[in-house]
Every structure is written in C-alpha cells, then in structure tokens.
C-alpha cells in the first residue's frame, strides 16, 4: 500500500466517522451481486426505514394515519404508490415534523440546496448518511479508473464546500484526500488560467464538475489553443448532452462519465466504463419513475423520478420529488454489475450568466444566493442583454420584498461579479414550465 493510499484512507476515516472502510468494503462486494439479490437488499433497507419513519417521525405517522395505512400495508414495490409523494414545499412547511424524535438535537446536520427548480430548501442528515454517501462517491470514482490516493479535482459551486476551504480542518481534509476545489460560480479568463496551472501541477486522475462549467472551461481551452489532458471527466448536477460529452472528450483527451443525484438524497446513479446508461446506487437510494397520476411507468418510458434515500434515518425523505425526468431500464450492463439502471436522465439545465467584463457566473450561484430566505417559493434569473438581468420571484401568500432587500441582493451580485450590472426585480404569480415539465431557473438569451 502506497503512502498516498494510507493518507487518503486516514482522511476518509475522519470524514465517515471511522467507518469508511466498512461502508466501502460492503458496497464494493454488493455491486457484483445479481440484480435480484441487490433488489432484495434494497427492499429490506426500505422496510427498516419505513417502520422507523412511522414510529419516530411525526410527519409520516400523521400522514399514514390520515390515509388509514401502516407500514404493514407496503408489502411490495407496487404498494409504494400508497405512500404520498414528498415535495420541497412539504419539507419547507413541515421541517420540524420530519425530524426523527429518537435523535438528539446535536445529531442533526443542517444542509441546504437551491435545487433544480429554483426553490431554496433547508434539510437535515445524520453522520451515518454522510459516511455511506461518501463511500458511494468513492465507489463511483473507481468506475472511472481512479484508485485511492490518486489526485481529484472539482469544478464545483456549493458555498458549503468552498467556504470550508478557508477552514483549517477542510484544508487538512483536502490535503489528506489529495483533492483540489475550484469555484464554478465565478469564472474569468484569469480564473481559467489559474485552474489550468494548478491542474497541470496536480495531475488529477479525475476532474468532476457541473456540466455547464466544464463546457465553458473546455470551450475556453479550445479557443486559447491550450493542451490539457485528464484521464477522466465526471459531469454532474446537470444534463450532460451529447454535444457537451464530445466537447469534453476532445478537449481533455479523456473518457467522460455521467453522474446523477441531488444534495438532499445523495449520490444516486453513475455511469461505468461500459457507457451503457447509469447504474443506480441501489444499496443507498430507491428510485421510482411515475406518470402524472403517480403510477409507475414501464421500463423504457419516461417518468418523473421519486427518490428515497435508505440511509438518512434522522430526516427521512421517502418518495421525494425534485422535478427530474428519467427512464428506468431493465437492461443488464455488460460490465457485470447487477445494479439496476437509469437509461436517460433529463433535467437541471442551468445557463451561465455573462457580464460585460467577461465574468461567467454559473446559474447555481443564484440558487445558493436565496438559501434560507423566508417567503420566496421560487425564482428565475433572466438575462436578455449583457449588461442586465431580471430576477423574477414567486412569493408565499402575504409575503412581499422590500426595496432595501432588493438593493442588498443586487449589491451582493455586483460585488460577486465585480461588474455594474443593471439588476431588476419583479414578483410574479408563477414561472412557466418547460415542455418537459421542469422549471428553468436561469435563462440566458445570449449566444455562446
């Protein structure tokens, strides 16, 4: 075992509360089980979660009692339709009721997401969920040819991770895990040049990031005639279209992998080296696809994805709806893994906002900007010309925004982009959906 591997395992030990090797060892074995055995394991984990939620989570106890059902009525996958769908609105309105009463206050880890639909959300997870989810991230990286201790680079945008870069413990963790993080929210030519310099010095095995940020970076590299080779690039958090995949492959001379999930649920599905679709991390997440009436759709047909994370007992999210569209497949991957598959995933398309001085701002920045702002149900940022953006807000009934708040948010945006953008606000009754049924929370009419 190399010293880099030993150092990485020590860092992972700290992240997972000392159980990383056990978590990872388990799922490195189960991925090769046949699908029937994996689905049996998944169902047993789901049943444990469901009985726990009914006994210890007031929200589920109340909902089940209202419907006149108990966990005993959920005997098979087909019975899942008896359980009501959980929405972001439900979480925002019943957050305290979704906490398990057998957990102490200090055991809840607060987290946030802006989500793919522009609806800010605060939720909770527990320490075990963090460790198990991290193990699945590591397993998925091994599908890209990465090995423990090899360098990793992230073109990422969550202020939770990036702000922690300034903290000593986060810096220690990044050193131990041999990883580097770049801010996908704020991309200038100067930023790109610095990223290239650091990537050449680090020589990461994998570069992982938002699809739109990776695409913007790749286009700039091609325009500048720069050569930068990275063995594997992982696109996540947004739709990876075929044009972007080909651009990344050509620019970085790499193999491209697609990853899918959401912050609330964790790492849900990932492409393997066979590139035959995405394997669902079925030991960790149960994925359903349903039609508009909430009925399960057939394999090969698109449906709205419902997620159930099987490892977050502190704050269970059961049949959670985020607005993603997917197609479940009954194919068996030639790689030999028995994990069920997602054939297609459609969703989370966010544009990049550009400024007159050349700054490119990833759409997720605006999502994070509205974390924790009470009264805002949804937002959309629209850029019609280079020097101006319009922010549309859908407010909860009886809520308004003040001129002082508008000025504060506008100044925060200008400070971030270091440009004097014309920023306007409007409160609207609703934001139209795309033909796919999703909201597009950042829209740019500019070419490029």
C-alpha positions in Angstrom: 0.0 0.0 0.0 1.4 3.4 -1.0 1.8 6.3 1.4 -0.8 8.3 -0.6 -3.3 5.5 -0.2 -2.7 5.3 3.5 -3.1 9.1 3.8 -6.3 9.0 1.8 -7.7 6.2 4.0 -6.9 8.3 7.1 -8.7 11.3 5.6 -11.7 9.2 4.7 -11.7 7.7 8.2 -12.2 11.2 9.5 -14.9 12.1 7.0 -17.0 9.0 7.7 -16.7 8.9 11.5 -14.3 5.9 11.4 -16.5 3.6 9.3 -15.4 4.3 5.7 -13.6 1.1 5.0 -16.5 -1.0 6.2 -19.0 1.0 4.2 -16.9 0.9 1.1 -16.0 -2.7 1.5 -19.7 -3.7 1.7 -20.7 -1.9 -1.5 -17.7 -3.0 -3.4 -18.9 -6.5 -2.9 -22.7 -6.0 -3.4 -22.2 -4.2 -6.8 -21.4 -7.6 -8.3 -24.4 -9.4 -6.8 -27.1 -10.4 -9.3 -29.9 -7.9 -9.6 -32.5 -9.9 -7.7 -30.2 -10.2 -4.7 -29.5 -6.4 -4.8 -33.1 -5.5 -5.0 -33.9 -7.8 -2.1 -31.3 -6.0 0.0 -32.7 -2.6 -1.2 -36.3 -3.7 -0.2 -35.2 -4.8 3.3 -33.4 -1.5 3.9 -36.5 0.4 2.7 -38.7 -1.6 5.1 -36.4 -0.7 8.0 -36.6 3.0 7.0 -40.4 2.9 6.6 -41.0 1.3 10.0 -38.6 3.7 11.6 -40.3 6.7 10.0 -43.7 5.5 11.1 -42.6 5.0 14.7 -40.3 8.0 15.2 -41.0 10.7 12.6 -44.2 12.7 13.4 -44.8 13.8 9.8 -45.1 10.2 8.5 -47.1 8.9 11.4 -49.6 11.7 10.9 -49.8 11.2 7.1 -50.1 7.4 7.4 -52.9 7.7 10.0 -54.8 10.2 7.8 -54.7 7.8 4.9 -55.5 4.8 7.1 -52.4 2.8 6.3 -49.4 1.4 8.1 -46.0 0.0 7.0 -47.7 -3.4 7.1 -49.7 -2.4 4.0 -46.5 -1.8 2.0 -45.6 -5.3 1.0 -44.1 -4.8 -2.4 -42.7 -2.3 -4.9 -46.2 -1.9 -6.4 -47.5 -0.8 -3.0 -45.3 2.2 -2.9 -48.0 4.2 -4.7 -49.9 4.1 -1.4 -47.3 6.4 0.2 -47.9 10.1 -0.6 -45.2 11.9 -2.6 -42.9 14.3 -0.6 -42.3 17.7 -2.2 -40.0 20.6 -1.3 -43.0 22.5 -0.2 -43.8 19.7 2.3 -40.3 19.9 3.7 -40.3 23.7 4.0 -43.7 23.6 5.8 -43.1 20.6 8.0 -39.4 20.6 8.6 -39.5 20.1 12.3 -42.1 17.2 12.0 -39.7 15.4 9.6 -37.0 15.1 12.3 -36.8 11.7 14.0 -37.7 12.1 17.7 -35.2 9.4 18.7 -32.3 11.6 17.6 -30.8 14.3 19.8 -30.5 17.9 18.7 -26.8 17.7 18.1 -27.1 14.6 15.8 -28.9 16.6 13.1 -26.5 18.1 10.5 -28.1 21.0 8.7 -27.7 21.3 4.9 -29.1 23.4 2.1 -29.8 23.3 -1.6 -31.3 25.6 -4.1 -32.3 22.6 -6.2 -33.0 22.3 -9.9 -36.2 24.3 -9.8 -35.1 27.4 -8.0 -36.8 26.5 -4.7 -34.4 27.1 -1.8 -34.5 24.3 0.8 -33.1 23.5 4.2 -33.0 19.9 5.3 -31.0 17.6 7.7 -28.9 14.5 7.5 -27.1 12.4 10.1 -23.5 11.3 10.4 -24.0 7.8 9.1 -25.7 9.1 6.0 -22.6 11.3 5.3 -20.3 8.3 5.6 -22.3 6.0 3.5 -22.9 8.6 0.8 -19.1 9.3 0.7 -18.4 5.6 0.3 -20.8 5.6 -2.8 -19.0 8.6 -4.2 -15.7 6.7 -3.9 -17.1 3.5 -5.4 -18.3 5.5 -8.4 -14.9 7.1 -8.8 -13.3 3.7 -9.1 -15.6 3.1 -12.1 -13.7 5.9 -13.8 -10.3 4.2 -13.3 -9.4 6.1 -10.1 -7.7 4.5 -7.2 -7.4 5.5 -3.6 -4.8 8.2 -3.1 -4.9 9.5 -6.7 -5.5 13.2 -7.2 -9.0 14.6 -7.6 -10.1 18.0 -8.9 -13.6 19.6 -8.5 -15.0 22.4 -10.6 -17.8 22.9 -8.1 -20.2 25.6 -6.8 -21.6 24.8 -3.4 -20.6 27.5 -0.9 -20.8 24.8 1.8 -17.8 23.1 0.4 -16.0 26.1 -1.0 -16.4 28.2 2.1 -14.9 25.4 4.1 -11.8 25.7 2.0 -10.9 28.6 4.2 -11.1 26.5 7.4 -8.2 24.6 8.7 -10.0 21.2 9.0 -11.2 21.4 5.4 -7.7 22.2 4.2 -6.4 19.3 6.1 -9.0 17.0 4.7 -8.3 18.2 1.1 -4.6 17.5 1.7 -5.2 14.1 3.1 -7.6 13.2 0.3 -5.3 14.7 -2.4 -8.1 16.9 -3.8 -8.4 20.5 -5.0 -11.6 22.6 -5.4 -12.2 25.4 -7.9 -15.2 27.8 -7.8 -17.6 27.1 -10.7 -19.7 30.1 -9.7 -17.2 32.7 -10.8 -15.2 32.1 -14.0 -13.0 34.7 -15.6 -10.1 34.3 -18.1 -7.8 34.8 -15.1 -9.6 32.0 -13.2 -9.3 29.6 -16.1 -5.6 30.3 -16.5 -5.1 29.6 -12.7 -7.1 26.4 -13.0 -5.0 25.1 -15.9 -1.8 25.9 -14.0 -3.0 24.0 -10.9 -4.3 21.1 -12.8 -1.0 20.7 -14.6 0.8 20.7 -11.3 -1.6 18.3 -9.5 -2.2 15.9 -12.5 -5.6 14.6 -11.2 -6.9 11.3 -12.4 -10.4 12.7 -12.4 -11.9 16.2 -12.9 -15.5 16.4 -11.7 -17.9 19.4 -12.1 -21.1 21.0 -13.3 -21.8 20.3 -17.0 -22.1 23.9 -17.9 -19.0 24.9 -16.0 -17.0 22.1 -17.6 -18.4 23.1 -21.0 -17.4 26.8 -20.6 -13.9 25.7 -19.4 -13.5 23.4 -22.4 -14.6 26.0 -24.9 -12.1 28.5 -23.4 -9.3 25.9 -23.6 -10.0 25.3 -27.3 -10.2 29.0 -28.1 -6.8 29.5 -26.4 -5.2 26.5 -28.1 -4.2 25.0 -24.8 -3.5 21.3 -24.4 -4.6 19.8 -21.2 -5.0 16.0 -20.8 -7.1 14.5 -17.9 -7.8 10.7 -17.9 -11.5 11.0 -16.7 -14.0 13.8 -16.5 -17.2 13.4 -14.5 -20.2 15.6 -15.3 -22.8 16.0 -12.7 -25.6 18.1 -11.3 -27.0 19.0 -14.7 -28.0 17.4 -18.0 -25.0 16.0 -20.0 -26.0 16.3 -23.6 -24.1 14.5 -26.4 -22.6 17.8 -27.7 -21.0 18.6 -24.3 -19.8 15.0 -23.9 -18.0 15.1 -27.3 -16.5 18.6 -26.5 -15.1 17.3 -23.2 -13.7 14.2 -24.7 -12.0 16.1 -27.5 -10.7 18.9 -25.3 -9.3 16.9 -22.4 -8.5 13.7 -24.4 -10.5 11.9 -21.8 -13.2 9.4 -21.0 -16.4 11.1 -19.9 -18.7 9.8 -17.2 -22.1 11.0 -16.2 -23.2 11.2 -12.5 -26.6 11.9 -11.2 -28.0 12.8 -7.8 -29.2 15.6 -5.6 -27.8 17.1 -2.4 -30.9 16.0 -0.4 -30.7 12.4 -1.4 -27.0 11.9 -2.2 -25.2 10.1 -5.0 -27.9 8.3 -6.9 -26.6 7.0 -10.2 -23.3 6.9 -12.1 -22.0 5.7 -15.5 -19.5 2.9 -15.6 -16.8 2.2 -18.2 -19.3 0.4 -20.4 -21.1 3.7 -21.0 -24.4 1.8 -21.3 -26.5 4.1 -19.0 -26.2 4.9 -15.3 -26.1 2.4 -12.6 -28.4 3.3 -9.6 -26.6 3.1 -6.3 -29.4 0.8 -5.2 -28.0 -0.1 -1.8 -28.3 3.6 -1.0 -31.2 5.0 -3.0 -34.5 3.7 -4.2 -35.5 5.3 -7.5 -39.0 5.2 -9.0 -40.4 6.7 -12.2 -44.1 7.7 -12.2 -46.6 9.3 -14.6 -48.7 12.3 -13.9 -51.2 10.2 -11.9 -48.4 8.8 -9.7 -48.4 5.4 -11.3 -45.2 3.5 -12.0 -44.3 3.7 -15.7 -43.0 0.8 -17.7 -39.3 0.2 -18.4 -38.1 2.4 -21.2 -40.8 5.1 -20.8 -40.0 8.5 -19.3 -41.4 9.4 -15.9 -40.9 11.7 -13.0 -38.2 10.5 -10.6 -39.1 9.9 -7.0 -36.1 9.3 -4.6 -35.9 7.5 -1.3 -32.6 7.6 0.5 -32.2 4.5 2.5 -29.6 5.7 5.0 -30.8 9.0 6.4 -32.8 8.0 9.5 -32.6 11.4 11.1 -34.6 13.1 8.4 -36.2 10.5 6.1 -37.1 11.6 2.6 -39.4 9.0 1.3 -40.7 9.2 -2.4 -39.1 12.6 -2.7 -39.9 14.6 -5.8 -37.4 17.2 -7.2 -38.7 17.6 -10.7 -36.2 15.3 -12.6 -37.4 13.1 -15.5 -35.8 9.7 -16.1 -36.2 6.4 -17.9 -35.7 3.2 -15.9 -34.1 0.4 -17.9 -34.3 -3.4 -17.4 -31.0 -3.9 -19.3 -28.2 -5.8 -17.7 -24.9 -3.9 -18.2 -22.1 -5.8 -19.9 -19.8 -4.6 -17.1 -21.2 -7.4 -14.9 -22.7 -5.3 -12.1 -26.2 -6.2 -11.0 -27.1 -2.7 -10.1 -30.4 -1.5 -11.8 -30.0 1.2 -14.4 -31.3 4.6 -15.5 -31.2 4.8 -19.3 -31.8 8.5 -19.6 -31.9 11.4 -17.2 -33.4 14.8 -18.3 -33.2 17.8 -16.0 -31.2 20.5 -14.3 -30.3 22.6 -17.2 -28.9 25.9 -15.9 -27.4 28.6 -18.2 -24.3 30.6 -17.4 -24.7 34.4 -16.9 -22.1 36.6 -18.6 -21.0 40.1 -17.7 -19.5 42.9 -19.8 -16.1 42.4 -18.3 -16.0 38.8 -19.3 -17.0 37.1 -16.0 -19.0 33.9 -16.4 -21.3 33.1 -13.5 -22.7 29.6 -13.1 -26.5 29.6 -12.7 -26.2 27.7 -9.4 -24.8 30.8 -7.8 -28.2 32.4 -7.9 -29.7 29.3 -6.4 -27.4 29.5 -3.4 -28.0 33.2 -3.1 -31.5 32.6 -1.9 -30.7 30.0 0.7 -32.8 30.5 3.8 -34.7 33.5 2.6 -38.2 33.1 4.0 -41.2 33.8 1.8 -39.5 33.0 -1.5 -41.2 30.0 -3.1 -39.3 30.1 -6.4 -37.1 32.3 -8.5 -35.9 32.7 -12.1 -33.0 34.8 -13.4 -33.3 36.0 -17.0 -30.5 37.7 -19.0 -31.7 39.3 -22.2 -28.6 41.5 -22.7 -25.0 41.5 -21.5 -25.4 44.4 -19.0 -28.7 43.4 -17.4 -30.5 40.6 -15.6 -34.1 40.4 -14.3 -34.9 38.4 -11.2 -38.5 37.0 -11.0 -39.8 35.9 -7.7 -42.8 33.8 -6.7 -43.7 34.7 -3.1 -45.7 32.9 -0.4 -49.1 34.3 0.1 -49.0 37.5 2.1 -45.2 37.9 1.7 -43.5 40.9 -0.1 -40.0 42.1 -0.7 -38.7 45.5 0.3 -36.7 48.0 -1.7 -33.9 47.6 0.9 -33.8 43.8 0.3 -33.7 44.3 -3.4 -30.8 46.7 -3.1 -28.9 44.4 -0.8 -29.2 41.4 -3.1 -28.3 43.5 -6.2 -25.2 44.8 -4.4 -24.2 41.3 -3.4 -24.5 40.2 -7.0 -22.4 43.2 -8.2 -19.8 42.6 -5.6 -19.5 38.9 -6.7 -19.2 39.6 -10.4 -17.2 42.8 -9.9 -19.3 44.5 -12.5 -22.1 47.1 -12.5 -24.9 45.1 -13.8 -28.4 46.5 -14.2 -30.5 44.3 -11.9 -34.3 44.4 -11.7 -36.8 42.5 -9.6 -40.4 41.5 -10.2 -42.9 39.5 -8.2 -44.9 37.2 -10.4 -47.7 34.7 -9.7 -46.0 31.8 -11.4 -43.0 30.9 -13.5 -43.9 28.9 -16.7 -42.5 25.4 -17.0 -40.6 24.0 -19.9 -42.3 21.4 -22.2 -40.5 18.7 -20.1 -42.5 20.0 -17.1 -39.4 21.4 -15.4 -38.6 24.9 -14.4 -35.5 26.6 -15.8 -34.3 28.8 -13.0 -31.6 30.6 -15.0 -32.2 31.7 -18.6 -29.8 33.4 -20.8 -30.8 34.7 -24.3 -27.1 35.4 -25.2 -25.3 33.2 -27.6 -22.1 31.4 -26.6 
